[in-house]
Every structure is written in C-alpha cells, then in structure tokens.
Amino acid sequence: MSDEKPPVEICKGVNDLDKVVLRGLRGSSAEVYLYGGHVTSWKNNHDEELLFLSSKAIFKPPKAIRGGIPICFPQFGSHGNLEQHGFARNRFWSIDRSPPPPTASCNKAFVDLIFKPSEEDFKIWPHSYEFRLRITIGPGGDLMLTSRIKNTDGRPFSFTFAYRTYFSVSDISEVRVEGLETLDYLDNLKSRKRFTEQCDAITFESEVDRIYLETPTKIAIMDHEKKQTFVLRKDGLPDAGMSRSSFCMVWNPWEKKAKSMMDFGDDEYKYMLCVEAAAIEKAVTLKPGEEWKGRLYLSVVPSTYRSGQLAPLTALQG
Ligand SMILES: O=P(O)(O)OC[C@H]1O[C@H](O)[C@H](O)[C@@H](O)[C@@H]1O
C-alpha cells in the first residue's frame, strides 16, 4: 500500500478543530483551520516552517489564533465600531461546495472556504455578503490566498481588510524590509500621525506599528541570518483590487507589549514580524451584486549576500 499522502486532507487539529492540510509537489505544505479561515502553517520543500505561530496561541473561540495569517474583516484594527480586526478571524468558516472554477495549472493543491454572516453577526454588522477564500500551494511551494467578497445585500456597504501575515524570522534585529522606503506612513504609536519613511530599508529595534500608504505591489522581507528573503506580492482586479491604492501594515510588539499579551510568549517578538497586505485607509465599497477580489502571494527565495549587502532586486523582480 502506498504511504503517499493526498494533496488535500481534512483532519483534526488542536482542540479537535477542523483543519485542512495542503501538500505541494516537492514537500511544501500549508495548514488551514476552518476556525477563522486561518492559515497556521506554511512549510517549504525542506519541511521548514515559514510562518510564526505562538507557542501560547489559544485555539478556542472567541480568541483569534495568534500567528499564521489571520483574516481581518470587515474592520481592520480599531478603525470602526466593531471588535479589533473584525470578526471573520474568530468565526467558523466552511468548505465552499460551489467555488469559482480553478485557474489554469492543475499542479496546485488548494482549498476553497466560505464565510457567510450568521444572524448574530448580522446584528453587529447588518450586511449580507459571501466571503470566499481560496488557499493554494503552488508547484514551487508558493502560498497564495485569494479573497472574494460579494455584496449579496440590497444596499452598498464598506469594509476594511487585511491579510495579517506573521512571518517567522531567525532574529528580528537581523531583518530588513525593503520596498517601503520613501513612502508615507501613519504611526499607530503616535496617534496615527503621518510621517515619511527616510531610511533605505526598515530595520527593527523597538515596537513598530505602522500603516504604509500607497505601497508597491511587491515587498521583500530579508532575514539576514537565515539568508532567505520572503517576497510578498499583492494584486487584484485592476479596478477594484489591492493594487496601487492598497496599504501595508508592519507590526512587532517588542518586549513590553509582548509581556502584556496572554497568548504570546515573552521572548517571541524576536522571532516574528507581521507585514500585512491590506485595504485600510480607504475602505472598499461594494454596491449590491458587486465583488471585490484581493490576492496575497507569498514566496521565499535565498538572499544573495555579497560584501555586506543583500540583493533585494533579485527578490523584487520577476
Ligand atoms: O492582538 P490583536 O487583536 O491581534 O492585535 C495586534 C495588534 O494589531 C494592530 O497592529 C494594532 O495596531 C495593535 O494595537 C495590536 O496590538
């Protein structure tokens, strides 16, 4: 009997919660919890974890899972009256039985999830919609998340949104983020005051909580110690997607805030960095029947390290 595992497997995870395991062609994998439609693991072809998941993560409603890729919807952060980062990340999603047709290549492992508001959700945010999320592991081990949010209501509504990716890093003080230089950002630690990034790359030596505005479609996160670079690419439909008008959030709680978070280890801030593709500053508005699509594409490439300089362009091109 073959011991080969299937490309898509539905099984039980922590606290007996339903989880979907996706397996790529050469050993890469991803794990997705139906609780939150939440990706908790993404591994490369060598079985190395690429996402951060806190050792103290609580896999139990109403707490969202700390780490991986929480989906922030219909509100990012505290930019509205709802609970912080909205409620999609602490609701149970379902497997979508009538998903949109898959795209070209079939050398991919993917799962389609759907979230529709319950009567209770409707009471706190009175809009009808269907939120479809496709999570795909590509042939090279890349991870892709595609969100489609459709207004099934009789009235328009607006929302903010983020893929809040927690990247696993070897040491936060050895990390640089490139692609955000010279951009304006709102600093959440300074009452959302607007500043312009002056550095040629972002490095970390204290708490960071910023929203970069009008960001490019590609951003590189370089892990100097691991000599590896994450490439984060976001795109969408030209008229309604997360393209040039979207935003990027960079977050690390650092020591003091880490200690105040019950579901986060005191030292874990050293091993993570949140860089998020988001639509925050300008909310997305959908008329009845309209659909918004936002895609996040994550890949990891070796950093070329030469005479003290990483080669960001290799990662940012192509
Ligand atoms: O603890 P969470 O609800 O996941 O939020 C984590 C963080 O998200 C954003 O970056 C907010 O600006 C922070 O104030 C908050 O601490």
The ligand as an ORCA input file, in Angstrom:
! r2SCAN-3c Opt
* xyz 0 1
  O      -3.968     41.387     19.484
  P      -4.565     41.648     18.141
  O      -6.050     41.957     18.233
  O      -4.306     40.531     17.167
  O      -3.867     42.934     17.559
  C      -2.496     43.061     17.429
  C      -2.112     44.485     17.018
  O      -2.757     44.815     15.817
  C      -2.515     46.123     15.266
  O      -1.205     46.243     14.827
  C      -2.849     47.188     16.278
  O      -2.479     48.463     15.797
  C      -2.153     46.894     17.578
  O      -2.537     47.847     18.532
  C      -2.477     45.498     18.070
  O      -1.760     45.222     19.238
*
